[in-house]
């Protein structure tokens, strides 16, 4: 099976002329030369980045997903390749609804009729990993209960994924070994990151936990609705969520007809994003228009929680400092923030990084603030980072992708949206809360229980530490003494040998 899949990959690479990557290669150039002699048809009319996209689409949904993830790594890829991969579409035909019933029954050990009053066998949405069916929960008296969305894992997807991931790992090792840029591109790390992301998507309990966390964070919100998870009807293969009624956010004309305030909706999107990032440190990382609906009351509805991002306090501080510095054109602060965070080698000169950032950003800031893209600023920063060996954290890559989605959506709803007007007060307030007396009080409050436990034991621990240090010094002293003793013994032995030799010579 793996051999046939390998030949499928090779034939696809040949068909789209991806052997052009080997042209001029010191060790693999002959591959390109030999394949040019092959008489089989191939399509090499498009630019190479476009052919890479077509090849990934030809290899199926797992490679398409890999390309989509790779498109966010603009710190690794040239812009033309990242742009081409960003156009990848996950086009997968739905599987038979009868198979979905079978997966549900095998997962719960019960007939579908025991779980749901009505289960619509025709899927309402389909993707590479799972598809969604509409159903109604069964009440204890047998009557129809809550309306739900039942997400069912695609049967037989696990072995296909494992097989493709194994082949990707092999290809990654080859890239790292045979290409000059191989180590810088970190292909094995990228595949490992994709492996984790894909296995998280395969576990519906993981998505359920993400949805519950996001729902808890936005309880009582007047901006966002997150569906309830029904854990009694959820397991690793099946996820059951509250059915949400709304209009897809991309249907602008329909939203206008419903009287939705699009300007207000666009501002909500920005506020939701910054609330997730800076207040919660936990954000929905797949907020493209297909996963967002609008309720009748004008609130957003979030769907599909397979991909989320988390940020530490250090990440949030780094982002806030950089955003504020960028929009104040304080490029020196941007440079020093990168060096302080440890994401740039300590040997980097702040002036060099400052100059590189200025070169990238000044053309952007020549535009009116309302036309400046936050996501584009991050994107350009990532591209600049390639020169300085910056370690871009995966959570920030997800953040940049999410920010671009939110911006695109916001300006689709309101072309005059000025993100800076909405974002700057939020960032300034957050920084004041973190750096000012309020931040200090909050930190003291958070640490108080730990201090209450630690302080009474501090004298004993200090005494133990001093005793250990004293013991270590004694041990070290003993070791030095033994070394000196051995050295002296060696010298005495050497002297004895020399005296013996001299005595023997005199006797002779």
C-alpha angles and dihedrals in degrees: 000000000000091000092053090048090050091054089048089056093047093049091049092050089050094046092057095039096244088152083085085087087069095053110122092005111147094224105020102036090103090065090061091046093050095046091052087063092055111108096210115116119262137177111230100145096103124073114273096254089053091049090053088056092048091049092052091049089050092053094059142248099315092055089043090055090048090053091049091052091045091052089067092057097086088151086070106029131064111250095250092056093045091050092049093049091048087067093062113125125206099227109172127157114234118254123237113290089224088064089052090055089049093052091050093049093047092047096051100027089230136101113262089243089064091058104035133030091210126016116185105220091201110084119233094204136013136195138166096274104031146352134221130236129187118236145153123235118243115244120219089255090052095253126130113279135178120351109243144181112230114203112199126194114240109257116247093011095123099069091044091053094046091050094049092045091052090052091046089053090052092049090047091055090050092050091050092048103042107032127075092224092042099107095042091052090054093211095176092051091049091051091046090051090050090048091057093045092050095047090050088055090051092060110073090192088063091055091045091055091049091051092049092051093049091046091051091049091054100039108146093008118156090204108048139034120199118191121245119251118229101211095184087065097040133087138145093293102034132048121191118196136172109273110247123212114209149108122274107255091232092065094087098166092051090051090052090051089053090055096246113164099237094188091054090044091054091052089048089057092055093045092048091052095049092043090055093046104041104024103034103021086215121097142178102248100191102059100146118144093265090064098047129077132174121232124221090257091058098257124131120250116211121210136178111037101187094115122047134155131219128204130199122219087258091054091049092048091049092051095047093048091048096046093049092044092048095052091045088050090236096149094166089061090049090054095046091046089057093049093045091051091056093235091115120054110266089237091065113115110234091217093058093049090045091054092049092049091047091052091054099041107038093074089051093052093051085079123081112274090246089063097047116108118220089199091051090052091054091043093053090046090054091049091051090049091068089074093053100042092245114183102229110202117229092234091058091050088055089047093053091049091049093047092053089051093049093047094048091049094046094052091045088058094040118013089195094057110139106200093189093060089055098036105042097064089047093050094042092050092047092050091049090050091050099043102031133073091280089060091049092050092048091050091049090050092050094047097042096091090050092048091048088059097039103044098064090052095044097095092051093046091047091051090048091049092050091047090049091048090049090048090049090051091050092049091048090048091050091050091050090048091052090048091051090046091052090048091051092046089051091051092047090050091049091050090048091052092049092049090048091050092049092048092050091050092051092051091052 
